């Protein structure tokens, strides 16, 4: 079962960066994949959520985030 945790990182100017963390087992060492979107997208658009889950199923930890805050 893939678990998705959403979290925010606060910026100095009062904005925040939205992130999603996907994992199956957190107590084991695994490589981390960071998925970043292109110019006209966001972390919840198109194939990004699907890709994050598939990469996680393959045994990786995955973080997606939004550049646009």
N, C-alpha and C positions, 0 to 999 in steps of 0.2 A: 504494500500500500504506500503510495506516494503521499507525503505530507507537505503542505504548502503553508509557510508562515510569512505573513506580510509585516514589514517594519519600515520605519522612516528614519532618515538621518537628517538631523537639523543642521541647517547652514547658518553661518554667522549673520546673514542679512534677514533672518526670520523665515525664509523659505525652507522647504524640506525636499529630500529626494526619496521617492517611493521605491521600495524594493520588495521582491518576493524571493524567498529561500525555499528550495525544493530539496527534500531528502527522504530516504527510506530508513536508514539506520544512522544515527548521529554519533554513536559511541565507537565507531571504527574509523580509522584513517582512510580517507578517500581523496582522490584528486578533485579539485574545484574547477568548474566551468562557469565563466561569467559571460552572459549573453547581453550584448548591447545592440540596440536598434539603430536604424538609419535615420535619415533626415526627417521623413514624414511618417513616423511610426511611434509606437509606445510599447511598453512591455506586455500589454494585454491585447495587442493587435495581431491579426493574421496568424502566422505559424509559430510565433514566439512561445505562447503557453504550451502548445503541443510539443514543440521541440524541447522545451525545458523538461517536460514530463518524460519524453522518450530518452533523453540523455540521462536523466536520473534513473530510469529503469535499467540502463546499461551499467549502473554502478558508480555514477559520479554525483557529487554535490553540485547544485546549480543555483546561481543568483542571477536574477534579471532586475533591471532598474530603468527608470525614466530619466533621461537627460534634462527634460524640460521642467522639472520640479513641479 
